[in-house]
Amino acid sequence: MLTFLKAVTFVKSGSKKKKITKADRLRQIQEEEEKRQKEEEEARVKYEKEEMERLEIQRIENEKLQKLEAKDLERRNEELEELYLLEACFPEAEKLKRDDRFLSQWKHYIQCDGSPDPSIAQEMNTFITLWKEETNETLEEVIEKSKLVLNLIEKLKLILLETPPYDLQRKNVIQYQGSILELQELLHLKFNRATEILLRQASTLADLDSGNMEKVIQDENVTLYIWANLKKNPRHRSIRFSETQTGFEIPRILATSDIALRLLHTHYDHVTPLSPVLTPPQEHVSLVTDFVREEVKSVQTAVSKDLQEENKQENESNSVHEEETKAEEQGDVEEQTCPVQEEPETTKYEMEMRLLSETVSAAQELLLENACEKPYFLEEDEVDLCQFTTLGGVYHLDILELPPQCKPMKGWMIVEILKEGLQKYTYPPETTEDLETENVFPPIEVMLEVHENVIFFENPMVARWDAEGKHWKTDGISNVSYKSEERLITFNLETFCPVTLIQDAHINMPFQSWELIPLDVNKVLLTVTTVFTELQIQIKENLCMLASIKVNNKKHPSILEEKWMTPVSFITALKNAGLNIFPTGHSHLYVVINYKHPSVEVKAYRQMALLSSAFAFCWSKWNTVCDSKKTIFQVREHLLKDESIQNPNWTLLMFSGNRAQSLKINESSDAFSEVLKEETEFHSTLYHMVKDFASQEAMREVRRSNCQFVDCVCHMLLSTRLLSYS
């Protein structure tokens, strides 16, 4: 009992706590408040100190920027004047191109090979009239003559594409396009007449096994397949042309009819309407022309006044001397004024070059102007030719009425020639009210070989030509199947007509990356990487060449490789091969682009071309972040001796057309910033920007660049629009 009480007493005494007084509580609160105030004061002082330091740094940076901007402004005129002298290569190149066009006409004139000059209307009219009068030409003869005709058409198209808009008169455009259409129509008419001549002899050319006629004529520009149904065997409904995969599955009604099937595969497209010729707004060209001509006039007037004033002073000075002295001094005056009198001519030449330079710049900027909307409204199932493009030529599919056959008689061949000529067989008939059309006149199955020189990155679509609406349509075609390895496309067609294969013209846009690297003197390599392919294009002097193609990271062969062409011909050839990396004025409606203002783009491409002989340029991810009036790309010096560099150091430049600067960030930075790189300055041109870190040897290479080479590089940059479409 005593033990338990002691334990309880111990617990009670151990659990007893010391009581805190009111004074202690107040003192504790006061200490905590003083501590808080002290911490706040220290934080305030620290913040004020940091803010003062930040403001001081900002003030120093602002003063530095103001000094750099003032320095840039001070030397701006000097830099722009030097740039103007460098960019004189563009009007100089344009003059050389004009000379080449005149020289080409002269060479054709003195060649006297009998072929007409396509630019002269009288010669073209004579050629067309004489060829119309020729009759009874065989298919082989027409195909041979077609080489000249196609050459004339290509020359006319090149004239329209290569001649700058300011050098093309409207009447000439109408003349050239008219000649193209006449030649196209006449060539197709000749094929029809030659087909008729061949079909008259079908019975003499019949196959011994089937009893029907089958013929294949192949050329570099056309492939012709003809089958004449002579036996009318209802079981012979599957037609395959020998040694090809091309053929048809025809319904019973055709297998028992007096018909012939013709497939004329033209590797060119003479069906799609001609594209409109790019013409600048007349008022824009007039403003530029009038402005520069006013400058020429004002300079000539000023020089003329100076000469008159100088002559007047000379005469007054000479009046105080004797006649002999006057004669001697007048001779001196003539010697002194002769060089001065040449000044107006020199000034006039300079002003003319300035006019040409301004006009070339206006034409270059016109290439980048985006149209606001599509040029026409589309019908249902109509192919939008702004979005899609035809590839591999046109397959002219025709069901023809078999003409009367030749008959031997007493050593002669007698043939009935129909006045109306070759007639098409209407399938299905126009009047089928009482018949079940789908059962009696089912679609015809067609198997076509895809042109081997055309690349399809996706399964091609099939379109038929609507003769009434004058456009391509996708209705009336079903069960399309494409075997890419065999390059064979199969589909059902309700009625025979011209068909073509189409692909999205923007399938390789936007680009994933690009690079422009010097290879040799006046020679560069432009690499454009897309989702499907990597194209390498060499540019040398005033020519372009396809160096290589990679599809799915594998090299793809092409007949265009190792072929040097002028820029316009090269661009056309790439488009025709399915390798379209050249936006049009409507491409922005179908592709999400990184829009850049045309004037900024033009200035960037021109100056990149000027530097391309000694500097490499490359895509930058930050170009998509800055606004439309600024472009960002990477640049580095690249001389031939530096080819062994594995990991080159790129400089990130931002260019707005009027100012170039080196950025502090790089491609691996986390966030975008326009902060100027340390120890660098602002410049008005890319040329002077890279001059700050370039070697003297590199700048000498730039100044030695060939004007045609610079112009050619600029043309390719303008045509690909790398800064907006990547």
Helices and strands as residue ranges (DSSP letters): H 2-14, H 22-86, H 89-111, H 121-133, H 139-162, G 165-167, H 170-200, G 202-205, E 213-218, E 222-228, E 238-240, E 247-249, H 252-255, E 259-266, H 282-318, H 323-341, H 343-367, E 388-401, E 407-409, E 412-414, H 437-440, E 444-449, E 461-466, E 471-473, E 477-483, E 488-493, E 498-504, E 513-520, E 523-529, E 533-540, E 543-551, E 554-555, H 567-576, G 587-589, H 598-611, E 615-618, G 621-624, E 631-637, G 640-642, E 651-655, E 660-662, H 686-691, H 696-703, H 707-720
